[in-house]
Amino acid sequence: MADDVKTLLPWQDPDAFLGGMPSGFDVRFYAGGPRPEGLDEIEFYVPHYMGGQEVVEVIADMPALKVVQTQTAGFENVLPFLGEDVTLCNARGVHDASTAEITVALILASYRRIPRAVRNQGEQIWPPYDGPDDSLADRTVLILGYGSIGEALERRLAGFECDVVRVARRAREGVHPIEELPALLPKADVVVLLTPATEQTKGMVDAKFLGQLKDGALLVNVARGVVVNTDDLVAELTTGRIRAALDVTDPEPLPAGHPLWSAPNVLINPHRGGASTAFAPRAARLVRAQLERYAKGEPLINVVAGPPR
C-alpha cells in the first residue's frame, strides 16, 4: 500500500500490546469518550473490548472505513452501523479458553453447592451433612451452539467422565441439527447455551424449551442473555424443578430487585466469562495477524459480514 492505512485502535501503546505493531499503519487511539479527529479517514477499526455502545456507534462517522475487527465473538450489536462495503471480522477463537473455563466453573459450582459454602463461610457455619453433592461424572452435557468454544469446552470436559451431546444449527459429522432438540433435551443433565444472538435464537429458551428439560437439569447460559426468555426462566426456577447458572442475563446489567436475583437454584456471574488473563494475548495475536494480512493484501479471517478482503 502506498500510503499508511489510517487505523483506530483501543490501546494507547499498541506496539506493546500487540508485541510489535506491523508497518504500514498510521495509528490513532480511541477507547470511548471524546472522539478523535480524523474519523473520516479511518480505514481499519478495532473497537475497545469493554467500551460499550459508544465505541460501536462511532462507526457511523467513518465514511472511509473498510474493516471492523471486533474483540468479541458476538457481533450483532455492530451490524446496524455497518455500511454495505465494510467488512466485519469477529474474534472467533479469542474467547474459547476463557468461556470454556467459566462454563466448567459454573457447572461444578452449581453441582458442588459452592455458593452455599461461600455463604456459610461468611457466617462461620459448618452445616451438618445433608446428603451428597451432585457430580459431573456420569452426566450428559448438551452443548447448544457447538462451534470453536464448544470444542474447547468439550476438551475440558474430557476428564470429568461425562457424555457430551453436540447440537448446532446444521447437522455435520458428530453434531446434531437443532431440529432434533425436542428428542435430545429430555435426556440432558446439563444444557450449555453457546448460540449467537440472532433473530432466530432470541427467546428460543422459552417455557416450551424449559418444559422439555428433565427434573433437576442445569441450564448454563454463557451465550447472550436474550437467548433466554427471562420471565419463563424465573417461572420455571420458582417451581424448584430445574437449576440455572448464568454468565449473561436479560436485561443486563441485571437491576437491583429483579426477581432473577432471588429465584431459587440460580447462580449469577456478572458477564465475566471472557474477562480472564487468557483474553489479552489471544486478542493481540488475532489483531496483529489481521493487520499483517491487510497490509499484505492477504485474505482476512473470521469474516462474518460484508465483502471478503
N, C-alpha and C positions, 0 to 999 in steps of 0.2 A: 504494500500500500504506500502510495507516495506521501500522504500526509498522515500524521499521527491520529489515531482514532480517538475522538473525544469520548471519554469514558467517565461514568459516575459510579463511584464505589463507596461502600459504607464504612471504610476503615481509614483513619487519619494517617496511618502508616501502612499502606497496602504492601510495600516491599517486605516489611517484617511479617505481616500476617500471612502473605502468600508464599513466603520463603523465596522471595525474588520476583519482582514484577517484570513480566515479559516486556521486551522493547516494542516500540511502535504505538504506544498509547499515551495520550495526554489526559492525565487523571485529575478529576475533581472529586471533592468529598461531600457526601450528603448522607446523614443518618436521621433525618427528621428535623423539624424546627424551621428556621428561616431558610427559604430556598436560595440556592446559589445562583450566581449569574451564569449566563451562557447555556441555560437549559435547552434553548432552541438548536444547539449544536450537538447535543449528546446523541451518540450512536449506539453505545453499549452501556446497559444499566444493570447494576446488581442492587436490589432493594435491601435495606437493613433487615436482618432476621427478626428483630423484635421491635420494628419501627411503627407497627400499627398501620392503620388505613392511610395515613397521610403520605407514607413512602410509596404507596401504590397509586394514589390519586394523582401524584405529581407526574405520572407517565403521560397524562393527557396534555401536558405542557411541553412535550418533547417531539416536535414535528419531524426531526431528522432521525428519530430512534429506529434502529433496525433489530436490536436484540435485547430482550429482558431475560436475565438469568436469576431465577429465584433461589433462595436458600432453603426452601420448603418443598416437600413432596407435593402438598396440596397447592393448587393454583387457581381455584375457582374465583377467588376474590380479585385476581388480576385481569381476568378475561374482559370485563366490561370496559376497561380503559385502553385496550389494545387497538391500534389501527390494523387494518387488514394486511398491511405489508410488514408488520412486526412479528418477529419470530420469538416465541416464548419457550424457554427451556426450564424444566423443573430440576429439583435436587434429588432425583431418584438415586438411591444408594447411600446418600449422606446420612440419613436418619435410621438406617437399618439397625445398627448396633444399639443405639440409644433406645429406640422404640421397642425392639425385641427385649431388651433388658427390663424396661419398665413393665412390659406385659407379663413377663415371668414373675417379677416382683409383686405385681398386683394379684396374680393368681395365688402365689404362695402366701402372701399376707392375708388374703381372704380365707384361704383354706386353713391356715395355721393360727388364725384369730390373733394376728399381731396387733391390730388396733386395740383390742381389748387388753392385751398385755401392756401396751403403752399407757392406757388409761389407769390400769391397776398400779403400774409403777409410779405414776404421778401421785396416786393416793396411798402408796405404800401398802398395797393389799396383796396378800398371797392367797388366791382363792382356793377353795377345796376342789379336788378332782371331780370333774363332771362329765367324764367320757372322753374318748379320743378325738383329736382334731381330724379333719379330712386330710387325705394325702393326694397328691397329684399322681402318684403311681397308680396304674391300672385304670386311669380315667381316659375318656375320649375328648380330645380338644378339636373343635371345629374352627378352622380359620376361614373367615368370610372376607374375600378380597385378597386372594393369595397371589402376591407378587414378590418383589425383592425383599420387603420387610417380612412377609410371611415365610419366605425361605430362611431368612435369618432367625426368625422365631423358631421354626422347626429345628434348625440346627441346635439351638439352645435347649429345646425340649427333649432332645435325643437321649440325654442321660437320665431323664425322670421316669422312664418306664411307662410312658403313656402312649396312646394311639393318636395319630393326627389325621384329620379329615380335611382335605383341601377343597375350597369352593371359590370359583371365580365367575366373572360374567359369562365367559365362554368355556366350553369343555376343551381340555387338552390332556395329554397323557398324564394320568395320575391325579387329575384335577376335575372335580365335578362341576357341571354348569349350575348356575344359580337357580334354574328351574327345578332342580332336584331338592331344594331346601326343605319343602314340606316333609319329605321322607327322611331327611338327614337330621333335622333339628331335634326330633324327639329322642334320638339316640345319643346326643351330645351332652357331656357333663359340663363342659366349658365352651362358650361361643365367643370367639375373639373377633371384633369388628375392625377391619383394616381397609374398608372400602373408601374410595374418594367421595367427596361431596358433590353430587350431580343432581340434576332434576329427577333422575331415575332412582337415586338412593336416598334422597331427602325423605325422612319419615318412614323409611322402609321397615324399621324395627318398631312396629306398632302393636296394638293389642292382639291382633291375629298372630303375628310373628311370636310375640312373647307367650301367647297361649299354647304354642306348639312345643315350648321348652318343657323338659321333664321337671318334676318337683325337685328342688334343691339345685337346679342348674345355676351356673355362674355366667353372667353376661359381662364381658370385658370390652369397653369401648376405648380404643386408642386411635380412632379414625377422626371423625368430626362429630360434634355434638348434635348437629341437625340430622344425622343419620337415624337418631333415635327420637321417637315421639315422647317427650319428657313426661307429659301428663299420663300417658299409657304406662310408662315405666314406673312412675310413682304409684299408680293404682295397683300394679302387679306386685311391687315391693311391699306395699302396705298389707297385702294378704299374707306375707311371710313365705310365699311358695318358692320364690327364686331369690338369687342374690345378684349384686352388681358391683363392679369395680370400674371406676370411670376416671380416665385422664382428661376427658373433654365432656362438656355439658352444653345444653341449650336451654336458657341463654348462657352466655359466657362473657365476662365473669358471672358466676352464679351469685345473685344478690342475697344479702342477709335476709333471713326469714323465708326463703324459698323452701317449699315442702320437701325438695330433694335432699336438703341438708339433714333433715331429721327423719327421713324414711328409714325403716329398719333394713338391716342387711345390705348396706351400701357403703363402699369405701370410695372417697373422692380425693383425687390428686389434682391440684390446680394447673392442669395443662403444662406439665413439665416433662412429658415423655421424650422430647427431643433435646431438652436442655441438660446435656451432660458434657463431660470433658471429651467425649468421643466426637462431638459435633464439629468443633473448630478445625481440627486437622483434616477432616474429611471434606468440609466445606471449602477449605483452602485448596485442597488438591483438585476439586472439581472446577472451581472458578479459574484457577491458573491454567488448567488444561483447556478450558473453553476459550480463554483469551489467546492462548497459543494457537489453537485451531483457527480462530477467527483471523488472527494476524497472518497466518499462512494460507488462508483461503481453503482450509480443510473443513469437511462437514462437522457441524456441531452435533453433540449427543443430547439425549433427553429432550428432544423437541416434542412439545405437546400441543402446540398451536401455531398457526401462521406458516409461512413458507419455509421449507428446509433451507439451511445455509451451510 
